[in-house]
């Protein structure tokens, strides 16, 4: 229409001055509509957060979310100035890579090991101990332990498969590593199956170079249910763990959010008021941060973070009785009382009913927290169909005010990606290095046909 009007103006023989004057009001309206449309379009665009860089590593398996899965503790880790990444390639081989932090040059090693990447549960987790040895565990979904370590500090060459303690290693799922201040490692996993499992906690002594079992079933489903957890170690060495209970393999049977902490490396456990638990912790004896009934679309296995004062924060999504849409919510302890704060205002409803990895319109969120001049700030990182399936961050500059703002860190869809990042780098340098790959995910543990996709690290320096 604009082009036609311009031609009429240029070729004045087709229009008289009188006719042109009569068109002026319509021209004004036309340009006003153009202006409004431009502004509406700009308002619908989510601005990209600043201070980001992308570092390409290679290509990997992408037919499901096994590489880009929040279950990975960790997909990326660092030791001094070296950063390590692990992933499955197109042939489902376990691949390791390392670089100097900030460099775009990677050393990549295809290991001798393979995993069943068709199952999104069978993630790879890595950690580096205080002597610089890389520890790797992979390919688990109620099967025997698969674990090894680097042959020397800093090497990408791996040993043969090793046992840890030899105890409760036949039915392993969800392997996780955590680093302690003295360089020791913790290894946490589920022994058993969905709806019938217990937690096992091992500790690696960096001086003795050996594993020992610290706990076996200290959070106990009593053969009726399973705990699905998230754990962190704060700057004081206190271990914080929160979990939901699941009554059966049906994800919709998730319910309630419980809490415990340990000040002695996992040997004894306490409630938030420092009262000691009698072990094992069961559904009846657990302290609850939030009571959430079954069939609330409560997601499991999300993210927990600790503040500078040892305070603890957790993020989950679920729906309440007065809303059909699951919302991201922050659960935190303040003045001895648990609080819940709604973060999102999503419009899209969905259901978690059924077993296996779900294909849902929003990923599980990662949580980061920091304290600036006694003010607690937080951000959650996730993927949401309502934001075009881009990497999204929702930030709050002061949790006490509860005002959250949303931005995008990627310009294009990353499909069924879930966030994982280098927790060591965040704690030491205040930088988030996210593992990024566009991946697919079929519902109920199926795959979709997607060719190998680029794996990168997205470096983001949060600015509240």
C-alpha positions as CSV (number, residue, x, y, z in Angstrom):
1,X,0.0,0.0,0.0
2,X,2.9,2.4,0.9
3,X,4.6,1.6,-2.5
4,X,1.3,2.3,-4.4
5,X,0.8,5.6,-2.6
6,X,4.4,6.6,-3.3
7,X,4.0,5.9,-7.0
8,X,0.9,8.0,-7.1
9,X,2.7,10.9,-5.5
10,X,5.7,10.5,-7.9
11,X,3.6,10.2,-11.0
12,X,1.4,13.2,-10.3
13,X,-0.3,12.8,-13.7
14,X,-2.4,10.0,-12.1
15,X,-3.6,12.2,-9.2
16,X,-4.7,15.8,-8.9
17,X,-3.6,18.1,-6.1
18,X,-7.2,18.2,-4.8
19,X,-7.3,14.4,-4.7
20,X,-3.9,14.4,-2.9
21,X,-5.1,16.8,-0.2
22,X,-8.0,14.5,0.4
23,X,-5.6,11.6,0.9
24,X,-3.5,13.3,3.5
25,X,-5.7,12.2,6.5
26,X,-5.6,8.6,5.3
27,X,-1.8,8.9,4.8
28,X,-1.4,10.1,8.4
29,X,-3.5,7.2,9.7
30,X,-1.5,4.7,7.6
31,X,1.8,6.0,9.0
32,X,0.4,5.9,12.5
33,X,-0.6,2.3,12.0
34,X,2.9,1.5,10.7
35,X,4.4,3.2,13.8
36,X,2.1,1.3,16.2
37,X,2.8,-2.0,14.5
38,X,6.5,-1.5,14.8
39,X,6.3,-0.7,18.5
40,X,4.0,-3.7,19.2
41,X,6.4,-6.0,17.4
42,X,9.3,-4.6,19.4
43,X,7.4,-5.1,22.6
44,X,6.9,-8.7,21.7
45,X,10.6,-9.3,21.2
46,X,12.4,-10.4,24.4
47,X,15.6,-8.4,24.6
48,X,18.8,-10.5,24.8
49,X,20.8,-10.2,28.0
50,X,24.2,-8.6,27.6
51,X,27.7,-10.0,28.4
52,X,27.3,-13.3,26.5
53,X,29.8,-15.2,24.3
54,X,29.4,-18.6,22.5
55,X,32.2,-21.1,22.4
56,X,31.7,-24.0,19.9
57,X,33.0,-27.4,20.9
58,X,31.8,-30.0,18.4
59,X,28.8,-32.0,17.4
60,X,26.8,-34.5,19.5
61,X,23.8,-36.8,19.7
62,X,20.6,-34.8,19.6
63,X,17.7,-37.3,19.1
64,X,16.8,-36.8,22.8
65,X,17.8,-34.6,25.7
66,X,20.5,-36.9,27.2
67,X,23.3,-34.4,26.5
68,X,21.2,-31.3,27.4
69,X,19.6,-32.5,30.6
70,X,19.3,-30.8,34.0
71,X,20.1,-34.2,35.6
72,X,23.8,-33.7,34.7
73,X,25.9,-32.8,37.8
74,X,28.0,-31.8,36.0
75,X,28.1,-31.5,32.3
76,X,30.8,-28.8,32.6
77,X,33.3,-28.4,35.4
78,X,36.6,-26.5,36.0
79,X,39.8,-26.9,38.0
80,X,42.1,-23.9,38.3
81,X,42.3,-22.5,34.8
82,X,41.1,-25.6,32.9
83,X,37.5,-26.4,32.0
84,X,36.1,-29.8,31.1
85,X,33.0,-30.9,29.2
86,X,31.5,-34.3,28.5
87,X,28.9,-35.5,25.9
88,X,27.8,-38.3,23.7
89,X,28.6,-38.0,20.0
90,X,26.5,-39.2,17.1
91,X,27.8,-42.8,17.6
92,X,26.8,-42.6,21.3
93,X,30.5,-42.6,22.3
94,X,31.5,-40.8,25.5
95,X,33.5,-37.7,24.5
96,X,35.6,-35.5,26.7
97,X,36.9,-32.0,25.9
98,X,39.0,-29.4,27.8
99,X,40.3,-25.9,27.3
100,X,41.8,-23.0,29.1
101,X,38.9,-21.0,30.5
102,X,38.0,-18.3,28.0
103,X,39.8,-19.9,25.1
104,X,38.0,-21.0,21.9
105,X,40.5,-23.9,21.4
106,X,39.4,-27.3,22.7
107,X,41.3,-30.5,23.0
108,X,38.8,-33.3,22.3
109,X,39.1,-37.0,23.1
110,X,36.7,-39.7,22.0
111,X,36.9,-42.2,24.8
112,X,36.8,-46.0,24.7
113,X,33.3,-46.0,26.3
114,X,29.8,-45.9,24.9
115,X,26.4,-45.4,26.5
116,X,22.8,-46.0,25.5
117,X,22.0,-42.5,24.5
118,X,18.5,-43.5,23.4
119,X,17.5,-43.2,27.0
120,X,17.5,-39.6,28.3
121,X,18.1,-40.8,31.9
122,X,21.6,-42.1,30.9
123,X,23.4,-38.8,31.3
124,X,27.1,-38.2,31.8
125,X,28.3,-36.6,35.0
126,X,31.9,-35.4,35.7
127,X,34.0,-33.7,38.5
128,X,37.6,-32.9,39.2
129,X,39.0,-33.8,42.6
130,X,41.5,-31.7,44.6
131,X,44.5,-33.4,42.9
132,X,43.2,-32.7,39.4
133,X,41.9,-36.1,38.5
134,X,38.8,-36.1,36.3
135,X,36.0,-38.5,37.5
136,X,33.3,-39.7,35.1
137,X,30.1,-41.7,35.6
138,X,27.6,-42.4,32.7
139,X,25.0,-44.6,31.2
140,X,22.7,-45.4,34.2
141,X,19.0,-46.3,34.4
142,X,18.6,-49.0,37.1
143,X,21.8,-50.8,36.1
144,X,25.3,-51.5,37.3
145,X,27.6,-48.7,38.2
146,X,29.7,-47.3,35.3
147,X,32.6,-45.2,36.7
148,X,36.2,-44.4,35.9
149,X,38.7,-41.5,36.3
150,X,41.6,-40.0,34.3
151,X,44.9,-41.9,34.3
152,X,46.7,-38.7,35.4
153,X,45.7,-35.3,36.6
154,X,44.6,-33.1,33.7
155,X,44.5,-36.1,31.3
156,X,41.5,-36.9,29.0
157,X,42.7,-40.6,28.9
158,X,40.5,-42.7,31.1
159,X,41.1,-45.8,33.2
160,X,39.2,-49.1,32.9
161,X,35.8,-49.1,34.6
162,X,36.2,-49.1,38.4
163,X,34.0,-50.0,41.4
164,X,33.6,-47.4,44.1
165,X,32.7,-49.2,47.3
166,X,31.3,-52.4,45.9
167,X,28.1,-51.7,47.9
168,X,24.7,-51.0,46.4
169,X,26.1,-50.6,42.9
170,X,23.8,-52.9,40.9
171,X,20.8,-50.6,40.4
172,X,22.2,-47.1,39.9
173,X,20.3,-44.1,38.5
174,X,21.0,-40.3,38.5
175,X,24.8,-40.2,39.3
176,X,25.9,-36.8,40.7
177,X,29.3,-35.5,41.8
178,X,29.9,-32.6,44.4
179,X,33.2,-31.1,45.4
180,X,34.1,-30.4,49.0
181,X,36.4,-27.6,50.2
182,X,39.3,-29.9,50.9
183,X,39.2,-31.5,47.4
184,X,37.2,-34.6,48.4
185,X,34.2,-35.5,46.2
186,X,30.7,-36.7,47.1
187,X,28.9,-39.1,44.8
188,X,25.1,-39.3,45.1
189,X,22.7,-41.7,43.3
190,X,19.5,-43.6,43.6
191,X,19.6,-47.2,44.4
192,X,16.4,-48.9,43.1
193,X,13.7,-47.8,40.8
194,X,11.1,-45.1,40.4
195,X,8.5,-45.4,43.2
196,X,10.8,-47.8,45.1
197,X,14.2,-46.4,45.7
198,X,16.6,-45.0,48.3
199,X,19.6,-42.6,48.2
200,X,23.2,-43.6,48.5
201,X,26.0,-41.2,49.3
202,X,29.7,-42.0,48.8
203,X,32.8,-39.9,49.6
204,X,36.1,-39.9,47.8
205,X,39.1,-39.3,50.0
206,X,41.6,-37.3,47.9
207,X,44.5,-38.3,50.1
208,X,43.8,-42.0,50.3
209,X,42.4,-42.0,46.7
210,X,39.5,-44.3,47.7
211,X,35.8,-44.2,48.0
212,X,33.8,-45.0,51.2
213,X,30.0,-45.2,51.6
214,X,28.7,-42.5,53.9
215,X,24.9,-43.3,53.7
216,X,22.7,-46.0,52.3
217,X,19.0,-45.2,52.3
218,X,19.2,-42.3,54.8
219,X,16.3,-40.7,52.8
220,X,14.1,-43.7,52.5
221,X,11.0,-44.5,50.5
222,X,10.2,-47.6,52.7
223,X,9.7,-49.6,49.5
224,X,6.6,-47.5,48.8
225,X,8.0,-44.4,47.2
226,X,11.2,-42.7,46.0
227,X,12.8,-39.4,46.7
228,X,13.7,-37.1,43.8
229,X,16.2,-34.6,44.9
230,X,18.5,-31.6,44.3
231,X,21.6,-31.0,46.4
232,X,24.2,-28.3,46.9
233,X,27.2,-27.7,49.1
234,X,27.5,-24.1,50.4
235,X,30.6,-22.0,51.0
236,X,30.8,-23.2,54.6
237,X,30.8,-26.9,53.6
238,X,27.2,-27.5,54.7
239,X,25.3,-29.9,52.5
240,X,21.7,-28.9,51.7
241,X,19.2,-31.3,50.1
242,X,15.6,-30.9,49.1
243,X,13.4,-33.6,47.5
244,X,9.9,-34.5,46.4
245,X,8.4,-37.9,47.0
246,X,7.1,-40.0,44.1
247,X,4.6,-42.8,44.8
248,X,4.9,-44.6,41.5
249,X,6.6,-44.4,38.1
250,X,3.8,-41.9,37.1
251,X,5.4,-38.4,37.3
252,X,2.0,-37.0,38.4
253,X,2.5,-38.9,41.8
254,X,5.2,-36.4,42.8
255,X,4.2,-34.6,46.0
256,X,5.5,-32.4,48.8
257,X,8.9,-30.7,49.1
258,X,11.2,-31.8,52.0
259,X,14.5,-30.5,53.4
260,X,17.6,-31.7,55.3
261,X,21.2,-30.5,55.9
262,X,24.5,-31.9,57.1
263,X,27.4,-30.1,58.7
264,X,29.7,-33.1,58.8
265,X,30.0,-34.3,55.2
266,X,26.8,-36.3,55.2
267,X,27.2,-38.4,58.3
268,X,24.5,-36.7,60.4
269,X,21.5,-34.8,59.2
270,X,19.4,-31.9,60.6
271,X,16.3,-30.0,60.1
272,X,16.4,-26.3,59.3
273,X,16.2,-25.5,63.0
274,X,19.3,-27.6,63.7
275,X,17.4,-30.4,65.3
276,X,19.0,-33.7,64.5
277,X,17.1,-36.3,62.4
278,X,16.8,-39.9,63.5
279,X,17.8,-41.8,60.4
280,X,16.4,-42.8,58.0
281,X,14.3,-39.9,57.0
282,X,10.9,-41.0,55.8
283,X,7.7,-39.5,54.6
284,X,6.4,-39.2,58.2
285,X,9.6,-37.7,59.7
286,X,10.7,-35.3,57.1
287,X,10.6,-31.5,57.5
288,X,8.5,-30.0,54.7
289,X,9.2,-26.7,53.1
290,X,6.0,-26.9,51.0
291,X,3.1,-29.2,51.2
292,X,2.0,-30.0,47.6
293,X,-0.6,-32.8,46.9
294,X,-0.2,-35.4,44.2
295,X,-1.6,-34.5,40.7
296,X,-0.4,-30.9,41.1
297,X,2.0,-31.3,38.1
298,X,4.9,-30.9,40.5
299,X,8.2,-31.3,38.7
300,X,11.1,-33.2,40.3
301,X,14.9,-32.8,40.1
302,X,15.3,-29.1,39.6
303,X,17.8,-26.8,41.4
304,X,18.8,-25.6,44.8
305,X,21.2,-22.8,45.8
306,X,22.7,-21.5,49.0
307,X,23.2,-17.8,49.9
308,X,26.2,-16.2,51.6
309,X,24.7,-16.5,55.0
310,X,23.9,-20.2,54.6
311,X,20.3,-19.6,53.7
312,X,18.8,-22.0,51.1
313,X,16.7,-21.5,48.1
314,X,14.9,-24.0,45.8
315,X,12.9,-23.6,42.6
316,X,10.2,-25.9,41.2
317,X,7.1,-25.6,39.2
318,X,3.6,-26.8,40.1
319,X,0.0,-25.7,39.9
320,X,-2.3,-24.8,42.7
321,X,-6.0,-25.6,43.2
322,X,-7.0,-22.2,41.8
323,X,-4.9,-22.4,38.6
324,X,-4.7,-24.9,35.7
325,X,-1.2,-23.7,34.7
326,X,2.0,-24.8,36.4
327,X,4.1,-21.8,37.5
328,X,7.8,-21.6,38.5
329,X,8.0,-20.9,42.2
330,X,10.8,-20.0,44.6
331,X,10.8,-21.8,48.0
332,X,13.1,-20.3,50.7
333,X,13.7,-20.1,54.4
334,X,13.5,-16.7,56.1
335,X,13.4,-16.0,59.9
336,X,12.8,-19.7,60.6
337,X,9.8,-20.0,58.3
338,X,9.5,-21.5,54.8
339,X,8.1,-19.1,52.1
340,X,6.9,-19.6,48.6
341,X,7.1,-16.9,45.9
342,X,5.6,-17.2,42.5
343,X,8.1,-16.3,39.8
344,X,6.3,-16.9,36.4
345,X,3.0,-16.0,34.9
346,X,2.7,-18.7,32.3
347,X,-0.4,-19.2,30.2
348,X,0.1,-22.7,28.8
349,X,-1.3,-25.6,30.7
350,X,0.2,-29.1,30.4
351,X,0.2,-32.4,32.3
352,X,3.0,-34.5,33.8
353,X,1.0,-37.7,33.8
354,X,2.8,-40.8,32.6
355,X,6.2,-42.3,33.0
356,X,9.6,-41.7,31.4
357,X,11.1,-38.5,30.3
358,X,8.3,-36.1,29.3
359,X,8.1,-33.8,26.3
360,X,6.7,-30.7,27.9
361,X,6.6,-27.0,26.8
362,X,8.9,-25.8,29.6
363,X,12.2,-27.2,30.9
364,X,13.1,-27.6,34.5
365,X,14.8,-24.5,35.8
366,X,18.3,-23.9,37.1
367,X,18.7,-21.5,40.0
368,X,21.6,-19.1,40.9
369,X,21.7,-16.9,43.9
370,X,24.0,-14.2,45.1
371,X,24.1,-11.6,47.9
372,X,25.1,-8.0,47.3
373,X,25.3,-5.7,50.3
374,X,22.9,-8.0,52.3
375,X,20.4,-8.0,49.4
376,X,19.7,-11.5,48.0
377,X,19.4,-11.6,44.2
378,X,18.3,-14.6,42.2
379,X,17.9,-15.8,38.6
380,X,16.4,-18.9,37.1
381,X,17.5,-20.3,33.7
382,X,15.2,-22.4,31.6
383,X,13.6,-23.0,28.2
384,X,9.9,-22.2,27.5
385,X,7.7,-22.6,24.5
386,X,6.1,-19.3,25.4
387,X,9.5,-17.6,24.8
388,X,10.0,-19.4,21.5
389,X,12.0,-22.3,23.2
390,X,15.0,-20.0,23.6
391,X,17.4,-19.9,26.5
392,X,15.5,-17.7,29.0
393,X,16.5,-16.1,32.2
394,X,14.1,-14.6,34.8
395,X,15.9,-12.4,37.3
396,X,15.1,-10.7,40.6
397,X,17.4,-7.9,42.0
398,X,15.9,-8.2,45.5
399,X,14.0,-11.4,46.6
400,X,12.3,-9.5,49.4
401,X,10.5,-7.3,46.7
402,X,9.6,-10.3,44.5
403,X,9.8,-8.4,41.2
404,X,11.0,-10.7,38.4
405,X,12.0,-9.7,34.9
406,X,12.6,-12.0,31.9
407,X,15.2,-11.9,29.1
408,X,16.5,-14.3,26.5
409,X,20.1,-15.4,26.2
410,X,19.7,-17.0,22.7
411,X,18.2,-15.8,19.5
412,X,16.9,-19.1,18.2
413,X,15.0,-22.1,19.5
414,X,17.0,-24.8,21.2
415,X,14.0,-27.2,21.2
416,X,14.0,-29.6,24.2
417,X,17.2,-28.3,25.9
418,X,17.5,-28.2,29.7
419,X,20.1,-26.1,31.5
420,X,23.3,-27.3,33.2
421,X,26.4,-25.1,33.9
422,X,29.8,-25.0,35.5
423,X,29.0,-24.5,39.2
424,X,32.7,-24.2,40.1
425,X,33.2,-21.2,37.7
426,X,30.1,-19.5,39.0
427,X,31.3,-19.8,42.6
428,X,34.8,-18.6,41.9
429,X,34.3,-16.0,39.2
430,X,30.6,-15.1,39.1
431,X,30.4,-16.4,35.4
432,X,27.8,-18.8,34.1
433,X,29.1,-21.2,31.4
434,X,26.0,-23.0,30.1
435,X,26.1,-26.3,28.2
436,X,24.1,-25.5,25.1
437,X,22.8,-27.9,22.4
438,X,19.7,-28.0,20.3
439,X,18.1,-31.3,21.1
440,X,14.8,-33.2,20.6
441,X,12.9,-35.4,23.1
442,X,10.0,-37.8,22.4
443,X,7.4,-38.3,25.1
444,X,7.7,-41.3,27.5
445,X,11.4,-42.0,26.7
446,X,11.2,-42.0,22.9
447,X,13.5,-40.3,20.4
448,X,12.9,-38.0,17.5
449,X,14.9,-37.9,14.3
450,X,17.3,-35.0,14.6
451,X,20.8,-35.0,13.1
452,X,23.8,-34.3,15.3
453,X,23.8,-30.7,16.6
454,X,26.5,-28.3,17.6
455,X,27.6,-28.3,21.2
456,X,28.7,-25.0,22.7
457,X,29.3,-23.2,25.9
458,X,27.3,-20.0,26.4
459,X,29.2,-17.6,28.7
460,X,27.0,-15.2,30.5
461,X,28.0,-12.6,33.1
462,X,24.8,-11.9,35.1
463,X,24.0,-8.2,35.7
464,X,21.1,-7.5,37.9
